[in-house]
Amino acid sequence: MELTGSRVHDSQPLPALLDQIPDPIGQVSGDGAYDTQTCYEAVLQRQATPTFAPRRTARPGTAKDPTGWRAARNRTLQQIAARGSSAWRVLSGYTRQSIAENTMFRFKQLFGGRLWARRYATQCTEALVKCAVLNRMTQLGMPETLRIG
């Protein structure tokens, strides 16, 4: 969890969020707000697959043999051009991003769309407590599935 001000772009805290995860990361998904060089580089540095929906104005890089973040972004744009956006979302695993969106919806439905604390330090504490409560509620509500047969 990272709490930011209203003037902070969504993509800016991503590197710090990734640093909070000690385990290996397989894939990072995000909407067009994360379609930035900084986000691609942060994900590739963790040896994970960046799966960011490109912005509507996205164009492939013009270098003959792009490397690093530009190559990853170009692959995404090529896959979308070849298969279409809907097929790319399913094949790339981007649809898992909707789980995060759903979680934020649940968070706002349960706790409201704003924090009650006034000072930044207590806002951080309030947000952490609310996240812990939501995680616990989700954990308690998850069904146990058993394969039969």
Sequence and secondary structure as in RCSB ss.txt:
>XXXX:A:sequence
MELTGSRVHDSQPLPALLDQIPDPIGQVSGDGAYDTQTCYEAVLQRQATPTFAPRRTARPGTAKDPTGWRAARNR
TLQQIAARGSSAWRVLSGYTRQSIAENTMFRFKQLFGGRLWARRYATQCTEALVKCAVLNRMTQLGMPETLRIG
>XXXX:A:secstr
     TTS TTTTHHHHHHT  S   EEEE GGG SHHHHHHHHHTT EEEE   TT      SS  HHHHHHHH
HHHHHHHH HHHHHHHHTGGGHHHHHHHHHHHHHHH SS    SHHHHHHHHHHHHHHHHHHHHHH        
